[in-house]
Each structure stands twice: as structure tokens, then as C-alpha cells.
Amino acid sequence: MDAYKASLKEVAINWSKIGIISFGGPPTHIRLLRELCVSEKEWIDAEHFEDAIATCNLLPGPTTSQLAIYSAWKVRGTLGALLGGFLFIAPGLILVLVLASIFISRSSPKIILAIGEGAGATVAAIAAQSALNLLPSSWERKHDPYRWVIYVGAGVVGTIFAGPLLVLVLLACGVVELLWRRPNDSRSHKSFISFFLTVSPLPISSVFLSVAWVAFKVGALSYGGGFIIVPLMRGDAVSTYHWMSSQMFLSAVALGQITPGPVVQTVAVVGYSAAGVVGGLIAALVAFSPSFVFVLVGARHFTRVRQNIAIRHFLDGAGPAAIGAILGASVPLTLAITHLWQFVLLFLAALLLVRFRISVVIVILGAGCVAGILFYLGVIGL
């Protein structure tokens, strides 16, 4: 890069602003970054920005975090990327940890627990909607309809039955598609199979190492958008390590949805439940570090990454499996509901999301408020 297009002060002001106001998930993040970098400041041309989005979609981990880091790198180099990425993530991370201290605790007042359980009741509907929104574009990119269906089905089944082993299902689908499409490239076979064998989820004794492992899967091994973190984390957080109850996990996902910034910050709530504020910060650090590494190391090679046939073939298998995993997540998330009134809220949430296209943030906040009011009036109990 010959000359910087922005000062560090400009990066600090603009990326922190986006980090504070970016409620609504990836569509909002992309819109705000595009308005700033392409339309308002004209730091990045439109075609290059679209190419950056496509390339970030090829990388594992939180796509919009990588896009925010890359955009800051493009206008102010390495220091800009570090500063912009941090300020994009920090506001939501601080808020989600504050909310976790209020809602993710068995000693919280019952009305707070009711609000959390009301918000959490909507999560299964959000997972299903997220997957249904991703399916059409994935189907259009399919190479073979039969394998595509198998990969989606493997993701659904893996979420329901494999628990923390789901990451292996995603990787296996990617490797199968790669081997199917590139039968003569032995180097690709060996590199992907070698990587596949290194991620076996072995038991880890230290709680901090366990938190780091769960966060690493979220930040470096997740494909298919922000909501894939839900099935990747649930088995570890609820079943393997018992850091949270199923109800607490639903509340954690809801908190990640209503706070600004990347949805991946939900992992900080899981870390908080496991080991307090330190656990939350470790989880966030490990989950987001791969995004910084991918961008800082590979930004100059984004064009080649996008054109890499092996990566595209791998994602042709892992991507549909990830969408299936998101869809399958709605099953255990629904089974985690324990009260009849939560099923009513779930049904209403699905109706508002699918039929009327109401914002996810509004649906979650509305469900929480309704539950809090009904509990206060004595209509529902815990």
C-alpha cells in the first residue's frame, strides 16, 4: 500500500461508531462498513469492497469481523487493522459481559430469569430462520444436488446427535467434497486430511484451556455465518463441561443477538459462565484472534484466496453442512424449553420472523419484556 487513505484517529472514530450502533447482525455490519468506506469516504471502490466480502465468506470464522478488520487494513495498514478490529468488537463485548453478569446467573432475581427465559425462547425460531435464509443461495452454488442434500443432512444429524463432535462433521463434509472434486491432487488430500486429524476434541482438564478450545472452534473452524456458533458451542457448554444449563444457554444466545457487533460475542457469555470475566475475555480473545491473523497475513493475497480452487471445493461441502447444522440446532434449542408459555413465545417469534420479517433484535427484546411483565403480574412462573 503506497499511501494511507485515513488517519488512525479517523479509524478510531469511525470503527468505534460502527461497533456501537451495529445492531442487527451481518447485514447491518456490511451496510455500515460499505456506507463509510465506499459511499461516504470513498476509501475503497465498490467492486473491491464486494470482492472483500466474497473473500471473507471463504474464510472460517466471523465474516463481518474479518471484513471490518480488512477494511481498516485497506485504509490504514496493520495498525489501522488492529485498532479498527478492536474497536469494532469491544463495545459489544463489554455490553455482552455486563448483561451476562445480570442474566447468566442462578442467583439472579426471578424476574430477571423470566426475562432471560422469555428472550431465550425465541432462539430456536431465529436459528431456523437463519438457516432458511441461507439455503436458497447455497442451493444455487451447488455442484451436485445429491451431495448437497447429503451435506445439509449431515449437518442436521450432526447437530442433533454429535454434540461437540459437530466440527468434525463439518470438516469431513468439506474434505469429502474436496477429494471428490480433486481426485488427482494428492498434496491437497494430505494437507486437509492432516488438518482434519488434528482437531479431535480431546478432554481438557483446565477450565481456561477448555474455554480456549471451545472459542478456537468458533473462531477458526466455523463455516456458514455467525449462527453456526450455536451448534458448535452448545454441546460443549451444556453437555460436555456443564458450564450452563440449557435455559442459560438459550439466554446466552439471545444476549449475543441483541448486542451490537458480531454475533460470535456469544462465546464470551459461555466463557463468563465457565470462569467469570476472565473466562469471557479469554473466550473473546481466542475466538477473534484467528480473524486478525487471517487478514493481517493474507490481506495482500485476498484475490488468490478467492480464486483458490481447493478452498472453494472444501467450502462446497462444509458450507451446506454448516447450514444444515444451523437448521438442526433448532431441534435441541426447542427441546431445551421447559415451560408451556415459552412454546407460545416461540410460535409467535417464528410467525413474526418468517411471515412479517420483524427484526431479530425487536423479537428478542419483545419476548423478554412480555415474559417479564407476565411474571410480574403473576400470570407465569418459573
VEXDREN-714329 format. One record per residue (C-alpha): x, y, z. Coordinates in nm, 3 decimals. Layout:
N
NODE        X        Y        Z
NODE        X        Y        Z
...
% end
This chain:
382
NODE        X        Y        Z
NODE    0.000    0.000    0.000
NODE    0.164    0.322   -0.122
NODE   -0.016    0.576    0.098
NODE   -0.268    0.554    0.378
NODE   -0.614    0.685    0.298
NODE   -0.716    0.754    0.658
NODE   -0.554    0.854    0.986
NODE   -0.560    0.638    1.297
NODE   -0.789    0.898    1.452
NODE   -1.038    0.857    1.168
NODE   -1.023    0.479    1.203
NODE   -1.075    0.505    1.580
NODE   -1.376    0.735    1.549
NODE   -1.550    0.556    1.263
NODE   -1.489    0.193    1.359
NODE   -1.587    0.254    1.723
NODE   -1.906    0.423    1.599
NODE   -1.990    0.119    1.387
NODE   -1.911   -0.108    1.681
NODE   -2.158    0.083    1.899
NODE   -2.451    0.115    1.657
NODE   -2.424   -0.211    1.460
NODE   -2.731   -0.387    1.599
NODE   -2.888   -0.643    1.367
NODE   -2.612   -0.882    1.267
NODE   -2.409   -0.921    0.945
NODE   -2.644   -0.730    0.708
NODE   -2.616   -0.422    0.929
NODE   -2.238   -0.456    0.968
NODE   -2.184   -0.483    0.592
NODE   -2.417   -0.191    0.520
NODE   -2.245    0.039    0.771
NODE   -1.896   -0.053    0.651
NODE   -1.998   -0.004    0.290
NODE   -2.161    0.333    0.359
NODE   -1.847    0.451    0.538
NODE   -1.570    0.313    0.315
NODE   -1.737    0.319   -0.028
NODE   -2.015    0.579   -0.031
NODE   -1.916    0.843    0.224
NODE   -1.534    0.849    0.236
NODE   -1.464    0.673   -0.097
NODE   -1.167    0.498    0.058
NODE   -1.248    0.168   -0.119
NODE   -1.413    0.130   -0.460
NODE   -1.738   -0.066   -0.476
NODE   -1.600   -0.359   -0.676
NODE   -1.307   -0.409   -0.441
NODE   -1.542   -0.400   -0.140
NODE   -1.768   -0.664   -0.295
NODE   -1.463   -0.881   -0.364
NODE   -1.357   -0.839    0.000
NODE   -1.698   -0.961    0.117
NODE   -1.673   -1.266   -0.109
NODE   -1.322   -1.348    0.012
NODE   -1.415   -1.312    0.380
NODE   -1.701   -1.553    0.315
NODE   -1.441   -1.810    0.208
NODE   -1.254   -1.783    0.537
NODE   -1.355   -1.967    0.855
NODE   -1.467   -1.755    1.148
NODE   -1.684   -1.442    1.179
NODE   -1.713   -1.293    0.831
NODE   -1.809   -0.937    0.922
NODE   -1.534   -0.911    1.183
NODE   -1.287   -1.006    0.913
NODE   -1.445   -0.752    0.677
NODE   -1.415   -0.479    0.941
NODE   -1.050   -0.569    1.002
NODE   -0.974   -0.585    0.630
NODE   -1.144   -0.252    0.558
NODE   -0.940   -0.086    0.833
NODE   -0.624   -0.251    0.694
NODE   -0.706   -0.124    0.346
NODE   -0.729    0.239    0.462
NODE   -0.461    0.248    0.736
NODE   -0.243   -0.063    0.723
NODE   -0.160   -0.301    1.005
NODE   -0.207   -0.052    1.291
NODE   -0.539    0.052    1.143
NODE   -0.650   -0.312    1.118
NODE   -0.561   -0.381    1.481
NODE   -0.726   -0.061    1.605
NODE   -1.033   -0.083    1.381
NODE   -1.091   -0.451    1.453
NODE   -1.058   -0.398    1.828
NODE   -1.297   -0.100    1.831
NODE   -1.549   -0.286    1.614
NODE   -1.554   -0.575    1.863
NODE   -1.503   -0.402    2.201
NODE   -1.837   -0.215    2.252
NODE   -2.050   -0.525    2.203
NODE   -1.809   -0.740    2.404
NODE   -1.825   -0.504    2.703
NODE   -2.204   -0.487    2.684
NODE   -2.250   -0.863    2.648
NODE   -2.028   -0.929    2.953
NODE   -2.225   -0.676    3.157
NODE   -2.552   -0.838    3.053
NODE   -2.408   -1.184    3.124
NODE   -2.335   -1.079    3.482
NODE   -2.703   -0.987    3.516
NODE   -2.882   -1.264    3.328
NODE   -2.649   -1.567    3.331
NODE   -2.665   -1.646    3.699
NODE   -2.876   -1.884    3.902
NODE   -2.881   -1.626    4.184
NODE   -3.038   -1.350    3.971
NODE   -3.382   -1.222    4.079
NODE   -3.661   -1.434    3.936
NODE   -3.798   -1.154    3.720
NODE   -3.457   -1.126    3.554
NODE   -3.453   -1.500    3.495
NODE   -3.803   -1.475    3.347
NODE   -3.689   -1.205    3.105
NODE   -3.390   -1.418    3.006
NODE   -3.602   -1.728    2.955
NODE   -3.855   -1.528    2.753
NODE   -3.583   -1.397    2.523
NODE   -3.422   -1.740    2.505
NODE   -3.749   -1.899    2.396
NODE   -3.715   -1.725    2.058
NODE   -3.370   -1.864    1.976
NODE   -3.488   -2.184    1.805
NODE   -3.701   -1.979    1.566
NODE   -3.406   -1.749    1.494
NODE   -3.184   -2.049    1.415
NODE   -3.441   -2.193    1.176
NODE   -3.494   -1.857    1.005
NODE   -3.120   -1.805    0.969
NODE   -3.077   -2.143    0.801
NODE   -3.379   -2.097    0.573
NODE   -3.240   -1.763    0.457
NODE   -2.907   -1.926    0.367
NODE   -3.042   -2.233    0.188
NODE   -3.151   -2.074   -0.146
NODE   -2.817   -1.910   -0.225
NODE   -2.630   -2.227   -0.120
NODE   -2.852   -2.435   -0.350
NODE   -2.773   -2.202   -0.640
NODE   -2.399   -2.259   -0.587
NODE   -2.424   -2.638   -0.556
NODE   -2.207   -2.856   -0.776
NODE   -2.410   -3.174   -0.735
NODE   -2.766   -3.173   -0.591
NODE   -2.736   -3.517   -0.432
NODE   -2.414   -3.444   -0.246
NODE   -2.551   -3.103   -0.143
NODE   -2.853   -3.271    0.018
NODE   -2.625   -3.523    0.191
NODE   -2.407   -3.245    0.333
NODE   -2.706   -3.048    0.463
NODE   -2.848   -3.367    0.613
NODE   -2.515   -3.449    0.775
NODE   -2.512   -3.106    0.937
NODE   -2.866   -3.153    1.072
NODE   -2.790   -3.501    1.209
NODE   -2.451   -3.391    1.343
NODE   -2.605   -3.108    1.542
NODE   -2.869   -3.331    1.695
NODE   -2.654   -3.634    1.775
NODE   -2.283   -3.545    1.754
NODE   -2.277   -3.258    2.004
NODE   -1.921   -3.126    2.044
NODE   -1.805   -3.354    1.761
NODE   -2.000   -3.142    1.513
NODE   -1.684   -2.964    1.400
NODE   -1.557   -3.298    1.268
NODE   -1.877   -3.344    1.069
NODE   -1.829   -3.004    0.904
NODE   -1.466   -3.075    0.825
NODE   -1.549   -3.424    0.696
NODE   -1.805   -3.286    0.451
NODE   -1.551   -3.034    0.325
NODE   -1.282   -3.300    0.286
NODE   -1.519   -3.539    0.105
NODE   -1.615   -3.271   -0.147
NODE   -1.252   -3.172   -0.195
NODE   -1.145   -3.533   -0.259
NODE   -1.444   -3.591   -0.487
NODE   -1.366   -3.287   -0.699
NODE   -0.985   -3.311   -0.695
NODE   -0.904   -3.684   -0.707
NODE   -0.560   -3.633   -0.856
NODE   -0.423   -3.366   -0.621
NODE   -0.251   -3.571   -0.351
NODE   -0.100   -3.263   -0.182
NODE   -0.445   -3.118   -0.120
NODE   -0.559   -3.453    0.016
NODE   -0.272   -3.477    0.259
NODE   -0.295   -3.119    0.386
NODE   -0.668   -3.131    0.450
NODE   -0.666   -3.480    0.599
NODE   -0.375   -3.383    0.824
NODE   -0.565   -3.076    0.943
NODE   -0.880   -3.282    0.993
NODE   -0.698   -3.527    1.220
NODE   -0.555   -3.252    1.441
NODE   -0.889   -3.118    1.563
NODE   -1.016   -3.420    1.754
NODE   -1.194   -3.283    2.063
NODE   -0.987   -3.440    2.339
NODE   -1.086   -3.384    2.703
NODE   -0.904   -3.087    2.857
NODE   -0.859   -3.054    3.232
NODE   -0.807   -2.680    3.288
NODE   -1.124   -2.471    3.261
NODE   -0.933   -2.194    3.084
NODE   -0.792   -2.438    2.827
NODE   -1.140   -2.580    2.778
NODE   -1.281   -2.232    2.722
NODE   -0.999   -2.160    2.477
NODE   -1.069   -2.482    2.284
NODE   -1.440   -2.405    2.251
NODE   -1.358   -2.048    2.143
NODE   -1.099   -2.171    1.892
NODE   -1.360   -2.391    1.722
NODE   -1.587   -2.088    1.696
NODE   -1.319   -1.853    1.565
NODE   -1.114   -2.078    1.338
NODE   -1.326   -2.380    1.240
NODE   -1.672   -2.234    1.181
NODE   -1.823   -2.203    0.834
NODE   -2.160   -2.074    0.722
NODE   -2.221   -1.747    0.905
NODE   -2.247   -1.623    1.260
NODE   -2.522   -1.855    1.382
NODE   -2.311   -2.168    1.327
NODE   -2.156   -2.088    1.665
NODE   -2.476   -2.207    1.835
NODE   -2.449   -2.579    1.750
NODE   -2.067   -2.563    1.780
NODE   -2.088   -2.432    2.139
NODE   -2.399   -2.592    2.278
NODE   -2.268   -2.946    2.320
NODE   -1.954   -2.828    2.499
NODE   -2.117   -2.563    2.717
NODE   -2.419   -2.769    2.825
NODE   -2.332   -3.138    2.795
NODE   -1.954   -3.183    2.798
NODE   -1.834   -2.924    3.051
NODE   -2.169   -2.841    3.222
NODE   -2.091   -2.470    3.242
NODE   -2.452   -2.379    3.172
NODE   -2.799   -2.524    3.183
NODE   -2.994   -2.545    2.859
NODE   -3.204   -2.247    2.967
NODE   -2.894   -2.041    3.044
NODE   -2.752   -2.124    2.702
NODE   -3.071   -2.001    2.535
NODE   -3.036   -1.675    2.727
NODE   -2.670   -1.652    2.625
NODE   -2.757   -1.681    2.256
NODE   -3.028   -1.418    2.298
NODE   -2.775   -1.179    2.456
NODE   -2.541   -1.228    2.162
NODE   -2.824   -1.141    1.924
NODE   -2.935   -0.817    2.091
NODE   -2.592   -0.664    2.145
NODE   -2.409   -0.468    1.872
NODE   -2.117   -0.613    1.681
NODE   -2.052   -0.971    1.572
NODE   -2.281   -1.248    1.696
NODE   -1.969   -1.452    1.778
NODE   -1.950   -1.249    2.101
NODE   -2.193   -1.506    2.239
NODE   -1.882   -1.715    2.307
NODE   -1.783   -1.456    2.570
NODE   -2.105   -1.533    2.759
NODE   -2.014   -1.901    2.757
NODE   -1.664   -1.814    2.880
NODE   -1.814   -1.594    3.152
NODE   -2.037   -1.877    3.269
NODE   -1.735   -2.108    3.286
NODE   -1.482   -1.881    3.455
NODE   -1.620   -1.533    3.515
NODE   -1.496   -1.218    3.345
NODE   -1.152   -1.368    3.284
NODE   -1.313   -1.665    3.109
NODE   -1.523   -1.432    2.897
NODE   -1.220   -1.227    2.792
NODE   -1.016   -1.539    2.713
NODE   -1.301   -1.675    2.503
NODE   -1.328   -1.349    2.309
NODE   -0.951   -1.323    2.260
NODE   -0.920   -1.677    2.126
NODE   -1.234   -1.654    1.911
NODE   -1.136   -1.330    1.736
NODE   -0.760   -1.379    1.710
NODE   -0.782   -1.603    1.401
NODE   -0.971   -1.329    1.216
NODE   -0.687   -1.083    1.278
NODE   -0.431   -1.342    1.172
NODE   -0.618   -1.437    0.854
NODE   -0.649   -1.073    0.748
NODE   -0.308   -0.942    0.853
NODE   -0.126   -1.238    0.698
NODE   -0.345   -1.286    0.394
NODE   -0.490   -0.944    0.305
NODE   -0.242   -0.892    0.022
NODE   -0.338   -1.229   -0.119
NODE   -0.719   -1.200   -0.098
NODE   -0.754   -1.226   -0.476
NODE   -0.564   -1.555   -0.481
NODE   -0.764   -1.683   -0.181
NODE   -1.087   -1.616   -0.364
NODE   -0.957   -1.793   -0.675
NODE   -0.815   -2.094   -0.488
NODE   -0.995   -2.398   -0.623
NODE   -0.916   -2.624   -0.325
NODE   -1.069   -2.376   -0.078
NODE   -1.381   -2.337   -0.291
NODE   -1.423   -2.713   -0.323
NODE   -1.379   -2.761    0.051
NODE   -1.643   -2.496    0.123
NODE   -1.881   -2.655   -0.128
NODE   -1.902   -2.939    0.125
NODE   -1.852   -2.761    0.456
NODE   -2.085   -2.472    0.370
NODE   -2.406   -2.674    0.315
NODE   -2.319   -2.885    0.620
NODE   -2.290   -2.569    0.827
NODE   -2.633   -2.453    0.710
NODE   -2.774   -2.793    0.800
NODE   -2.611   -2.762    1.142
NODE   -2.781   -2.426    1.198
NODE   -3.115   -2.574    1.094
NODE   -3.059   -2.879    1.312
NODE   -2.977   -2.656    1.608
NODE   -3.342   -2.557    1.626
NODE   -3.422   -2.910    1.750
NODE   -3.214   -2.919    2.072
NODE   -3.288   -2.550    2.127
NODE   -3.661   -2.625    2.118
NODE   -3.617   -2.928    2.345
NODE   -3.437   -2.703    2.595
NODE   -3.761   -2.512    2.655
NODE   -3.929   -2.622    2.977
NODE   -4.238   -2.402    3.019
NODE   -4.558   -2.402    2.814
NODE   -4.557   -2.023    2.790
NODE   -4.214   -2.039    2.626
NODE   -4.356   -2.254    2.345
NODE   -4.619   -1.985    2.290
NODE   -4.345   -1.722    2.262
NODE   -4.151   -1.949    2.027
NODE   -4.451   -1.984    1.797
NODE   -4.512   -1.608    1.798
NODE   -4.143   -1.542    1.731
NODE   -4.144   -1.779    1.433
NODE   -4.454   -1.605    1.296
NODE   -4.305   -1.257    1.336
NODE   -3.969   -1.355    1.188
NODE   -4.084   -1.563    0.892
NODE   -4.420   -1.413    0.800
NODE   -4.375   -1.046    0.890
NODE   -3.993   -1.016    0.867
NODE   -3.967   -0.837    1.202
NODE   -3.613   -0.760    1.321
NODE   -3.447   -1.030    1.530
NODE   -3.348   -0.772    1.793
NODE   -3.707   -0.648    1.828
NODE   -3.842   -1.004    1.855
NODE   -3.595   -1.100    2.128
NODE   -3.644   -0.782    2.329
NODE   -4.021   -0.806    2.288
NODE   -4.029   -1.167    2.411
NODE   -3.814   -1.077    2.712
NODE   -4.035   -0.782    2.802
NODE   -4.355   -0.987    2.765
NODE   -4.214   -1.259    2.990
NODE   -4.103   -1.003    3.249
NODE   -4.444   -0.833    3.256
NODE   -4.636   -1.160    3.276
NODE   -4.412   -1.282    3.560
NODE   -4.458   -0.955    3.748
NODE   -4.835   -0.989    3.712
NODE   -4.823   -1.347    3.836
NODE   -4.952   -1.495    3.510
NODE   -4.647   -1.717    3.459
NODE   -4.399   -1.880    3.694
NODE   -4.057   -2.039    3.683
% end
